[in-house]
Amino acid sequence: MTDVITAALLPPDRLSPAFRDVLLDRCASGSYGLVADLTTLDDRYAAGAAAAQRHGIRLLCAVKASTHPEVLAGAARAGLGFDVANAFEVAAAREASPSAFLSLTSPGLPFGERAALYEAFRRGEIDRWHCDSLAQLEELARECPGSPVGVRVNLDGLEIPEGMPLWRPSRFGIRLDQLPLARDIAAGYGCSLRWVHAHNGSEENDLASYVFTASAIVSAASAAGLKLASVDLGGGLLSEPADLDPFFSAVRAAVPAGVEVILEPGRFWMTDCMALVTQVLDVKETASQVVLLLDLGLMSHLQWADHIRIPVLGTLVPGDTRPWRICGRSCFEEDWLDEWEPIPVAEGGPLPRPGDPFVLGNITGYAIELACDFNGVHRPAASFLRT
């Protein structure tokens, strides 16, 4: 039965006509796996880069979101720099572009990587370096005396407006009230503390959070007597390119002229650029739900793939109020698509049958990076193509 192909089920929207045709061809031929639309990705790169240029924002691509060479090469062609966290990501970024802007921020570097990265920083091959602790800052300053240096900060200890989605306490960075100490540590080695970085200006892409974070950094840096050169507001970003102009305008206005504003999103870039073509293995009814079993492992293949686009399904009988739920085939109770990812239902909609190809849209780059073999369910193959 697993080789039987009956009818393909695709998400109803957010796929270009050309990409939809590609996915239908894959379904018809039984070619399963991840499929990335590099044409749509290039369009997102171009839209993001153009909006950033209009507002004087430096925009980076977080390498952790996808290390695939085509993904990184497209970012470089669009004039984006790269956010990196270790030697592997530095090498991936440099393979994509020998000269692109590199900003390194790491929770902690393995000892075996440090000497080569310090040397690259001394040679100017790494443009920004943000240390995640005071001990890391002292080591960087000692290894690279006289250099401008940076730190990552968190907002622990600040009074945050009610309901603002900012992570506290954070495991990243130093407190803002430790900036004077960081300044003095750097100065002890002839270094100047010029770059300040927040891990994420908002956990839910809330504009007010980014503006609050930027303003807090600027205020604390001024109180510490720093001559800021850049404020990096980290990852995350509004998901629609059309929203970028008001967003960039607001964060740019929160930072003084002459101080660079940097944003370094990851999954933003691949929104609606990748889909997973898989197959229905079974449809199981219970008294409370209808279970759609797919030929993948959700927990091992779709980590951080939230806001997935799901095909519209019908009801098994008219008026059936039982929800559909999607699960993978690993032998693990938690192998479900999270319940906050509702499956759209419409009376008279298609009913999946064993053997049907089934397409999930808006799979993030993180899903590729985090996918693994588990319980005999193999990591899906990935294809990158232009439409």
C-alpha positions as CSV (number, residue, x, y, z in Angstrom):
1,M,0.0,0.0,0.0
2,T,2.8,2.4,0.7
3,D,3.7,2.6,-3.0
4,V,0.1,3.5,-3.9
5,I,-0.4,7.1,-4.9
6,T,-4.0,8.3,-5.1
7,A,-4.6,12.0,-4.6
8,A,-2.2,14.7,-3.5
9,L,-3.1,17.0,-0.6
10,L,-1.4,20.4,-0.5
11,P,-1.8,23.5,1.6
12,P,-4.4,25.9,0.0
13,D,-2.2,29.0,-0.1
14,R,1.2,30.6,0.4
15,L,2.8,28.5,-2.4
16,S,3.7,30.2,-5.6
17,P,2.0,28.6,-8.7
18,A,5.4,27.4,-10.0
19,F,6.3,25.9,-6.6
20,R,2.9,24.3,-6.3
21,D,3.5,22.6,-9.7
22,V,6.9,21.3,-8.5
23,L,5.3,19.8,-5.4
24,L,2.5,18.2,-7.5
25,D,5.1,16.6,-9.8
26,R,6.9,15.3,-6.7
27,C,3.6,13.9,-5.4
28,A,2.8,12.2,-8.7
29,S,6.2,10.6,-9.0
30,G,6.4,9.6,-5.3
31,S,9.5,11.7,-4.7
32,Y,9.3,12.4,-1.0
33,G,11.4,14.7,1.2
34,L,12.0,18.4,1.8
35,V,11.9,20.7,-1.2
36,A,13.2,24.3,-1.0
37,D,12.1,27.0,-3.4
38,L,15.3,29.1,-3.9
39,T,13.4,31.6,-6.2
40,T,11.1,32.6,-3.4
41,L,14.0,32.6,-1.0
42,D,15.9,35.0,-3.3
43,D,12.8,37.2,-3.4
44,R,12.7,37.4,0.4
45,Y,16.5,38.2,0.6
46,A,16.0,41.0,-2.0
47,A,12.9,42.5,-0.2
48,G,14.6,42.3,3.2
49,A,17.9,43.8,2.0
50,A,16.1,46.7,0.1
51,A,14.0,47.6,3.2
52,A,17.1,47.5,5.4
53,Q,19.0,49.8,3.0
54,R,16.1,52.3,3.0
55,H,16.4,52.6,6.8
56,G,20.1,52.3,7.4
57,I,19.9,48.9,9.0
58,R,22.6,46.2,8.7
59,L,20.8,42.9,8.1
60,L,22.5,39.5,8.6
61,C,21.5,35.9,8.0
62,A,21.9,33.6,11.0
63,V,23.9,30.7,9.7
64,K,22.4,28.3,12.3
65,A,19.1,28.5,10.4
66,S,20.5,26.6,7.5
67,T,24.1,25.8,6.5
68,H,23.1,24.6,3.0
69,P,25.5,26.3,0.5
70,E,22.7,27.5,-1.8
71,V,20.9,29.2,1.1
72,L,24.0,31.0,2.3
73,A,25.2,31.9,-1.3
74,G,21.8,33.6,-1.9
75,A,22.2,35.7,1.2
76,A,25.7,36.7,0.1
77,R,24.4,37.7,-3.4
78,A,21.8,39.9,-1.7
79,G,24.5,41.7,0.2
80,L,23.7,40.3,3.6
81,G,26.3,39.5,6.2
82,F,26.3,36.4,8.5
83,D,25.7,35.8,12.2
84,V,28.0,32.9,13.3
85,A,28.6,31.1,16.6
86,N,31.6,28.8,16.0
87,A,34.3,27.8,13.6
88,F,32.0,25.5,11.6
89,E,29.6,28.4,10.9
90,V,32.5,30.8,10.1
91,A,33.8,28.3,7.5
92,A,30.3,27.9,6.0
93,A,29.8,31.6,5.8
94,R,33.3,32.1,4.2
95,E,32.6,29.4,1.7
96,A,29.5,31.4,0.6
97,S,31.5,34.6,0.5
98,P,35.1,35.3,1.3
99,S,34.3,39.0,2.1
100,A,30.8,39.1,3.6
101,F,30.4,40.9,7.0
102,L,30.7,38.4,9.9
103,S,29.4,38.9,13.4
104,L,30.4,36.2,16.0
105,T,28.3,35.7,19.1
106,S,28.6,32.4,21.0
107,P,27.4,31.0,24.3
108,G,30.8,29.5,24.6
109,L,33.5,28.4,22.1
110,P,35.2,25.0,22.4
111,F,38.8,25.4,23.5
112,G,40.1,23.9,20.4
113,E,38.5,26.5,18.2
114,R,39.6,29.6,20.0
115,A,43.1,30.3,18.8
116,A,42.2,30.2,15.1
117,L,39.2,32.4,15.7
118,Y,41.2,34.9,17.7
119,E,43.7,35.1,14.9
120,A,40.9,35.6,12.3
121,F,39.6,38.5,14.5
122,R,43.0,40.0,14.7
123,R,43.3,39.9,10.9
124,G,39.9,41.6,10.5
125,E,38.3,38.5,9.0
126,I,35.6,38.6,11.8
127,D,34.0,42.1,11.9
128,R,32.1,41.9,15.2
129,W,32.7,39.7,18.3
130,H,30.2,39.8,21.1
131,C,31.3,37.9,24.3
132,D,28.7,36.2,26.4
133,S,30.3,36.6,29.8
134,L,32.8,38.9,31.5
135,A,35.3,36.0,31.6
136,Q,35.0,35.6,27.8
137,L,35.4,39.3,27.4
138,E,38.6,39.3,29.4
139,E,40.0,36.4,27.4
140,L,39.2,38.1,24.1
141,A,40.7,41.4,25.2
142,R,43.9,39.6,26.5
143,E,44.2,37.7,23.2
144,C,43.4,40.7,21.0
145,P,44.7,43.7,22.9
146,G,43.9,47.2,21.6
147,S,40.8,45.9,19.6
148,P,37.3,47.1,19.7
149,V,35.2,44.4,21.4
150,G,31.6,43.6,22.2
151,V,29.3,41.9,24.7
152,R,25.9,40.3,24.6
153,V,23.5,41.6,27.3
154,N,20.2,40.6,28.8
155,L,17.5,42.6,30.5
156,D,17.5,40.8,33.8
157,G,16.8,43.2,36.6
158,L,15.0,45.7,34.5
159,E,11.3,46.5,35.0
160,I,9.7,45.2,31.9
161,P,6.2,46.5,30.8
162,E,3.4,44.1,31.6
163,G,2.9,41.5,28.9
164,M,6.0,42.3,26.9
165,P,7.4,39.1,25.4
166,L,11.0,39.3,26.6
167,W,12.8,36.2,28.1
168,R,13.8,36.5,31.7
169,P,15.9,35.3,33.3
170,S,18.1,34.8,30.3
171,R,21.0,32.4,30.1
172,F,22.6,34.7,27.5
173,G,24.9,37.7,28.1
174,I,25.6,40.0,31.0
175,R,23.2,42.3,32.8
176,L,23.1,45.9,31.5
177,D,24.2,47.2,34.9
178,Q,27.5,45.2,34.4
179,L,28.5,47.3,31.4
180,P,30.8,49.6,33.5
181,L,32.6,46.5,34.7
182,A,32.8,45.2,31.1
183,R,34.2,48.6,30.0
184,D,36.9,48.5,32.6
185,I,37.9,44.9,31.8
186,A,38.3,45.8,28.1
187,A,40.2,49.0,28.9
188,G,42.7,47.0,31.0
189,Y,43.9,45.5,27.8
190,G,43.7,48.7,25.7
191,C,40.4,47.6,24.2
192,S,37.3,49.7,23.7
193,L,33.8,48.3,24.3
194,R,31.9,49.4,21.2
195,W,29.4,46.7,20.3
196,V,26.4,45.6,22.4
197,H,24.1,42.7,21.4
198,A,20.8,41.5,22.6
199,H,20.1,37.8,22.0
200,N,16.6,38.5,20.8
201,G,14.7,41.9,20.8
202,S,11.4,40.0,21.3
203,E,10.3,36.4,21.7
204,E,7.2,37.0,19.6
205,N,8.3,39.5,17.1
206,D,6.6,42.3,19.0
207,L,7.8,45.7,17.7
208,A,7.4,47.4,21.1
209,S,9.8,44.9,22.6
210,Y,12.5,45.6,20.1
211,V,12.1,49.3,20.6
212,F,12.2,48.8,24.4
213,T,15.3,46.6,24.2
214,A,17.1,49.1,21.9
215,S,16.3,52.0,24.1
216,A,17.4,50.1,27.3
217,I,20.8,49.3,25.7
218,V,21.4,52.8,24.5
219,S,20.5,54.2,27.9
220,A,22.7,51.8,29.8
221,A,25.6,52.3,27.4
222,S,25.3,56.1,27.8
223,A,25.3,55.8,31.6
224,A,28.5,53.6,31.3
225,G,30.2,56.2,29.1
226,L,30.5,53.9,26.2
227,K,31.0,55.2,22.7
228,L,28.7,52.8,21.0
229,A,29.4,51.8,17.4
230,S,26.6,49.2,17.0
231,V,23.5,47.8,18.7
232,D,22.6,44.3,17.6
233,L,19.0,43.4,18.4
234,G,19.5,39.7,17.6
235,G,17.3,37.2,15.8
236,G,13.6,37.1,15.1
237,L,11.9,39.4,12.7
238,L,8.4,40.2,11.5
239,S,7.4,37.5,9.1
240,E,6.1,39.5,6.2
241,P,8.4,41.6,4.0
242,A,5.7,44.2,3.6
243,D,5.9,44.9,7.4
244,L,9.6,45.6,7.4
245,D,9.5,49.4,6.6
246,P,7.6,50.5,9.7
247,F,9.5,48.0,11.8
248,F,13.0,49.1,10.6
249,S,11.9,52.8,10.9
250,A,10.9,52.3,14.6
251,V,14.0,50.4,15.7
252,R,16.3,52.8,13.8
253,A,14.7,55.8,15.5
254,A,15.3,54.1,18.9
255,V,19.1,54.2,18.4
256,P,21.1,57.5,17.9
257,A,22.3,58.4,14.5
258,G,25.8,57.3,13.9
259,V,25.3,54.1,15.8
260,E,24.7,51.1,13.6
261,V,21.6,48.9,14.1
262,I,22.0,45.2,13.3
263,L,19.4,42.5,13.0
264,E,20.3,38.9,12.4
265,P,17.2,36.7,11.7
266,G,17.3,33.1,10.8
267,R,14.0,31.4,10.0
268,F,12.5,34.6,8.7
269,W,14.4,34.1,5.5
270,M,12.9,30.7,4.7
271,T,9.3,31.5,5.5
272,D,7.1,29.8,2.9
273,C,10.2,28.7,1.0
274,M,10.3,25.0,1.9
275,A,7.8,22.2,2.0
276,L,7.8,18.6,3.1
277,V,6.3,16.0,0.7
278,T,5.4,12.9,2.7
279,Q,2.8,10.1,2.5
280,V,-0.3,9.1,4.5
281,L,0.2,5.7,6.2
282,D,-3.1,5.4,8.1
283,V,-6.2,7.2,9.3
284,K,-7.3,6.1,12.7
285,E,-10.5,7.1,14.5
286,T,-11.1,7.4,18.2
287,A,-14.1,8.8,20.1
288,S,-12.4,12.1,20.6
289,Q,-10.2,12.7,17.5
290,V,-9.2,11.5,14.0
291,V,-5.5,10.6,13.7
292,L,-3.6,11.1,10.5
293,L,-0.4,9.0,10.5
294,L,2.3,10.3,8.2
295,D,5.5,8.7,7.0
296,L,7.8,10.9,9.0
297,G,8.9,11.6,12.6
298,L,7.4,15.0,13.7
299,M,9.6,15.2,16.7
300,S,12.8,14.2,14.8
301,H,12.1,16.0,11.5
302,L,10.1,19.2,12.3
303,Q,11.6,20.8,15.3
304,W,11.2,24.5,15.3
305,A,8.9,24.2,12.3
306,D,6.0,26.2,13.8
307,H,3.2,27.9,11.8
308,I,3.2,25.0,9.4
309,R,0.8,25.3,6.4
310,I,-1.5,22.2,6.5
311,P,-3.9,21.0,3.8
312,V,-7.6,21.5,4.4
313,L,-9.3,18.2,5.4
314,G,-12.9,17.2,5.3
315,T,-15.0,15.6,8.0
316,L,-15.5,11.8,8.0
317,V,-19.2,12.3,8.4
318,P,-21.3,15.4,8.1
319,G,-21.3,17.5,11.2
320,D,-18.3,15.6,12.8
321,T,-16.7,17.9,15.4
322,R,-13.8,15.6,16.2
323,P,-10.5,17.4,15.4
324,W,-7.9,15.9,13.1
325,R,-4.5,15.4,14.6
326,I,-1.3,14.6,12.8
327,C,1.3,12.2,14.1
328,G,4.5,10.6,12.9
329,R,5.4,6.9,12.8
330,S,8.0,6.7,15.6
331,C,7.1,4.6,18.6
332,F,6.8,7.6,21.0
333,E,3.6,9.1,22.4
334,E,4.8,12.6,22.0
335,D,5.3,12.3,18.2
336,W,2.5,14.7,17.4
337,L,2.2,17.9,15.6
338,D,1.6,20.3,18.4
339,E,-2.1,21.0,19.2
340,W,-1.6,24.8,18.7
341,E,-1.0,23.9,15.0
342,P,-4.7,23.4,14.1
343,I,-5.6,21.3,11.1
344,P,-8.0,23.3,8.9
345,V,-11.3,21.5,8.3
346,A,-14.1,22.2,5.8
347,E,-17.3,20.2,5.1
348,G,-16.9,18.4,1.8
349,G,-13.1,18.8,1.9
350,P,-10.8,16.0,0.8
351,L,-10.4,12.9,3.0
352,P,-6.9,11.5,3.2
353,R,-6.4,7.8,2.4
354,P,-3.5,5.6,3.0
355,G,-1.0,6.1,0.1
356,D,-2.0,9.7,-0.5
357,P,0.9,12.2,-0.9
358,F,0.6,14.9,1.8
359,V,2.4,18.2,1.7
360,L,3.2,20.4,4.7
361,G,4.3,23.9,3.9
362,N,6.4,26.6,5.6
363,I,9.0,24.2,6.9
364,T,11.9,26.2,8.4
365,G,15.6,25.9,7.8
366,Y,16.0,24.8,11.4
367,A,14.0,21.7,10.6
368,I,16.7,20.7,8.2
369,E,19.5,21.4,10.6
370,L,17.8,19.6,13.5
371,A,16.4,16.6,11.6
372,C,17.8,13.2,12.5
373,D,17.3,9.5,12.1
374,F,15.2,8.1,14.9
375,N,13.5,4.8,15.4
376,G,14.2,3.7,11.9
377,V,12.5,6.9,10.5
378,H,15.3,8.4,8.4
379,R,16.1,12.0,8.0
380,P,14.3,13.2,4.8
381,A,16.3,14.0,1.7
382,A,16.4,17.7,0.8
383,S,16.2,19.2,-2.7
384,F,17.0,22.9,-3.4
385,L,15.7,24.2,-6.7
386,R,14.6,27.2,-8.6
387,T,11.0,27.6,-9.8
